[in-house]
């Protein structure tokens, strides 16, 4: 008697044993490891910037882990307070991005606090939210139509710093697959964010800047917005923006937060 799952030479492809094997391969709860290998092979290398991170997230990573919106940030934890140094987003409304604080207390965001304490991936489904989710976080999901949110990251306890990643609009089914996917994704994105921080901290040669550009850098380090800088220097806000774009290009960075984090 032939054992189930074995094929006789010349047997038809519709053999019940083969159908059972195919159903295992097509298990919707299983990770698509082929897509993950493809994503890994496309991870950018060398000198890193935010544009390279977004290119990977929006392309190869999305093929492996479908989502609608992405948020990733690198920051530091001190005294129960988080200070974000670098933030990269994709697909989010400008109003949502503007609502994010550069620094906040852990107690204001229950999901973030839970993640810092447990260092485990979590899923925030507004239809059945976890007990640690705050009203603010649930209202935020509703206000900006974020849908189901899945998040994770990496914390470096020695540096009191880490990377936090959040994907909005993910599928609600197969939560175990979602968590397993985040366990693969988190360390890769942490390495990419860390690379951008290292680039910012190691390659800022202010001698490349003009006297005017150095003046703008000094004012930026004081925490002054473009409008205030424009008034102080007697120039327009557009001119201030043009100056900063020139500064970023000369220093090899892409954002003011990188500039400030590297020089403070």
BELQUI-V892459 format. One record per backbone hydrogen bond with DSSP energy under -0.5 kcal/mol. CO is the residue of the C=O (numbers start at 1). NH is the residue of the N-H. E is the energy in kcal/mol with one decimal. If there is no record, write none. Layout:
co=CO nh=NH e=E
co=CO nh=NH e=E
This chain:
co=3 nh=6 e=-1.8
co=8 nh=11 e=-2.6
co=12 nh=15 e=-1.4
co=15 nh=18 e=-0.5
co=15 nh=19 e=-2.0
co=16 nh=20 e=-2.0
co=17 nh=21 e=-1.8
co=18 nh=22 e=-2.6
co=19 nh=23 e=-1.8
co=20 nh=24 e=-1.3
co=21 nh=25 e=-1.9
co=22 nh=26 e=-2.2
co=24 nh=27 e=-1.3
co=27 nh=30 e=-1.8
co=31 nh=33 e=-1.5
co=32 nh=36 e=-1.9
co=33 nh=37 e=-2.5
co=34 nh=38 e=-2.0
co=35 nh=39 e=-2.2
co=36 nh=40 e=-2.8
co=37 nh=41 e=-2.2
co=38 nh=42 e=-0.7
co=39 nh=42 e=-0.9
co=40 nh=43 e=-1.4
co=49 nh=53 e=-1.6
co=50 nh=54 e=-2.6
co=51 nh=55 e=-2.2
co=52 nh=56 e=-1.7
co=53 nh=57 e=-2.6
co=54 nh=58 e=-3.1
co=55 nh=59 e=-0.8
co=56 nh=61 e=-2.5
co=57 nh=62 e=-0.8
co=59 nh=63 e=-1.5
co=60 nh=64 e=-1.1
co=61 nh=64 e=-0.6
co=61 nh=65 e=-3.0
co=69 nh=168 e=-2.6
co=70 nh=90 e=-2.4
co=71 nh=166 e=-2.9
co=72 nh=88 e=-3.2
co=73 nh=164 e=-2.8
co=74 nh=85 e=-2.9
co=74 nh=86 e=-1.8
co=75 nh=162 e=-2.1
co=76 nh=83 e=-2.6
co=78 nh=81 e=-1.2
co=80 nh=106 e=-2.5
co=81 nh=78 e=-2.5
co=82 nh=84 e=-0.5
co=82 nh=104 e=-2.0
co=83 nh=76 e=-2.2
co=86 nh=74 e=-2.5
co=88 nh=72 e=-2.8
co=90 nh=70 e=-2.7
co=93 nh=97 e=-2.1
co=94 nh=98 e=-2.4
co=95 nh=99 e=-1.1
co=96 nh=100 e=-0.5
co=97 nh=100 e=-1.2
co=102 nh=84 e=-3.4
co=104 nh=82 e=-3.1
co=105 nh=108 e=-1.7
co=106 nh=109 e=-1.6
co=109 nh=113 e=-2.5
co=110 nh=114 e=-2.5
co=111 nh=115 e=-2.3
co=112 nh=116 e=-2.5
co=113 nh=117 e=-2.0
co=114 nh=118 e=-2.8
co=115 nh=119 e=-3.3
co=122 nh=151 e=-2.5
co=123 nh=125 e=-0.8
co=124 nh=126 e=-0.7
co=124 nh=149 e=-2.3
co=125 nh=128 e=-1.8
co=130 nh=133 e=-1.7
co=134 nh=138 e=-2.0
co=135 nh=139 e=-2.7
co=136 nh=140 e=-2.0
co=137 nh=141 e=-1.9
co=138 nh=142 e=-1.9
co=139 nh=143 e=-3.0
co=140 nh=144 e=-2.1
co=141 nh=146 e=-2.1
co=142 nh=145 e=-0.8
co=146 nh=169 e=-1.1
co=148 nh=169 e=-1.1
co=148 nh=170 e=-1.8
co=149 nh=124 e=-3.8
co=150 nh=167 e=-3.1
co=151 nh=122 e=-2.3
co=152 nh=165 e=-3.1
co=154 nh=163 e=-2.3
co=155 nh=157 e=-0.8
co=156 nh=159 e=-0.6
co=156 nh=160 e=-1.2
co=156 nh=161 e=-1.5
co=160 nh=77 e=-3.1
co=161 nh=156 e=-3.6
co=162 nh=75 e=-2.3
co=163 nh=154 e=-2.3
co=164 nh=73 e=-2.6
co=165 nh=152 e=-2.1
co=166 nh=71 e=-2.2
co=167 nh=150 e=-2.7
co=168 nh=68 e=-2.6
co=168 nh=69 e=-1.9
co=174 nh=178 e=-1.7
co=175 nh=179 e=-2.6
co=176 nh=180 e=-2.3
co=177 nh=181 e=-2.4
co=178 nh=182 e=-2.2
co=179 nh=183 e=-1.9
co=180 nh=184 e=-1.0
co=181 nh=184 e=-0.6
co=181 nh=185 e=-2.3
co=182 nh=186 e=-2.7
co=183 nh=187 e=-0.5
co=184 nh=188 e=-0.6
co=185 nh=188 e=-0.6
co=185 nh=189 e=-2.2
co=186 nh=190 e=-2.4
co=187 nh=191 e=-1.9
co=188 nh=192 e=-1.8
co=189 nh=193 e=-2.8
co=190 nh=194 e=-2.7
co=191 nh=195 e=-1.7
co=192 nh=196 e=-1.6
co=193 nh=197 e=-1.9
co=194 nh=198 e=-2.3
co=195 nh=199 e=-2.2
co=196 nh=200 e=-2.3
co=197 nh=201 e=-2.4
co=198 nh=202 e=-1.8
co=199 nh=203 e=-1.8
co=203 nh=205 e=-1.3
co=204 nh=206 e=-0.8
co=205 nh=208 e=-2.0
co=206 nh=209 e=-1.6
co=210 nh=214 e=-2.5
co=211 nh=215 e=-1.8
co=212 nh=216 e=-1.9
co=213 nh=217 e=-2.2
co=214 nh=218 e=-2.2
co=215 nh=219 e=-1.8
co=216 nh=220 e=-2.3
co=217 nh=221 e=-2.2
co=218 nh=222 e=-0.7
co=219 nh=222 e=-0.5
co=219 nh=224 e=-1.6
co=220 nh=223 e=-1.9
co=225 nh=229 e=-2.3
co=226 nh=230 e=-2.7
co=227 nh=231 e=-1.9
co=228 nh=232 e=-2.4
co=229 nh=233 e=-2.2
co=230 nh=234 e=-1.2
co=230 nh=235 e=-2.1
co=236 nh=240 e=-1.9
co=237 nh=241 e=-2.6
co=238 nh=242 e=-2.3
co=239 nh=243 e=-2.4
co=240 nh=244 e=-2.3
co=241 nh=245 e=-2.2
co=242 nh=246 e=-2.0
co=243 nh=247 e=-2.2
co=244 nh=248 e=-2.9
co=245 nh=249 e=-2.0
co=246 nh=250 e=-2.1
co=247 nh=251 e=-2.1
co=248 nh=252 e=-1.3
co=248 nh=253 e=-2.1
co=255 nh=258 e=-0.5
co=255 nh=259 e=-1.4
co=256 nh=260 e=-2.8
co=257 nh=261 e=-2.5
co=258 nh=262 e=-2.0
co=259 nh=263 e=-1.4
co=260 nh=264 e=-1.7
